[in-house]
Amino acid sequence: MKHWEKALIGPEATFRDALVSIDATGAGMALIVDGERRLLGVLSDGDLRRALIRGAGLEDAALTGANREPYCIDQHQDRAATLAMLRAHGLRQLPVLDAARRVVGLTTVSDFLNIPIRSNTVVIMAGGKGERLAELTRDTPKPMLKVGPRPILDTIVGNLAGQGFRNFWLAVNYKAEQIERHFGDGSALGLDIRYLREAKPLGTCGALALLPRQDQPLIVTNGDVLAKVDYGHVLESHLEAGADATVVVRDYEMQVPFGVINAEAGQILRIDEKPTQSYTISAGAYVLSPGALGKVPADAYYDMPTLIADLIAAGMSVRQQRAEGYWMDIGRPPDYAQANADFGAVFET
């Protein structure tokens, strides 16, 4: 929320001071902090009302009625996770803290009702054949396969539009006419949708060379990944870091179905039975600044891992940003079946 600093009151503040603060912000909460803005407690309008009913006076210390262990969020937590926390606990506001528990913001439910319109371009890579899905993609491009009641690409575009993005380019090749016929120019959705038409397959990011000149960072995402990613937060973090590229990452766990031997000099030290190994993987979403786009060769097959490697080799700034929440790369029939099973609970609640 804007002007959240008005919600801050000191450790010596009274209930009267808290009431004035709550009235000034309209946030329904005062944040009690020490001299370095470390959070000591929160006093909601409900806390204040209950304290007065118990007999507290307006000149009594606000800390006596405060919640000393309130729910809070980390400053790097994305919008999707924040909204889920607000919903799960029936809250109207959450203090935002840094690693030292200093207050750096106050998020309220109303923040999710005032989504800024973003002028940044979004590119969705939707040109692949989806060969691993075999018969499913014989007559339908993979991004147009239905998950739940609508095509995968509908859900991806809808999620991004719901976060304020309006300018889309869809990179198309295999059965492109189906995608173009479905979305048109986007005007029916209140969007501007255009197409990067690959005359030949250009890999997972070669189509970016077909874009007109960009003067601000753009979002790139795969057209076969269903995910709950707060792209606005990723974009803002990218800008704050001054990066050339941001790779959205997540954890991926694999269980070894056997006992793993740990040995030294021929002697077994232990056997780890069916251990789980965790890896950090690319989630198929990126933010690229204009300078990074200049590395993409024209009219050539070029994959995103190659672009990232070339940026690193050139000494450019490539950062990662972890995304939590639902994620499904629909590459194989079991993934497709799982996405359909998950859809209602994840995307329609």
Beta strands, then each sheet from edge to edge (+ up, - down):
strand 1: 8-9
strand 2: 29-33
strand 3: 39-44
strand 4: 73-74
strand 5: 93-97
strand 6: 103-108
strand 7: 118-125
strand 8: 146-147
strand 9: 150-151
strand 10: 165-172
strand 11: 192-197
strand 12: 218-222
strand 13: 225-227
strand 14: 245-255
strand 15: 259-264
strand 16: 267-273
strand 17: 276-288
strand 18: 318-322
strand 19: 327-329
sheet 1: 1+ 2+ 3-
sheet 2: 4+ 5+ 6-
sheet 3: 11+ 10+ 7+ 12+ 17- 14+ 18+
sheet 4: 8+ 9-
sheet 5: 13+ 19-
sheet 6: 15+ 16-
end
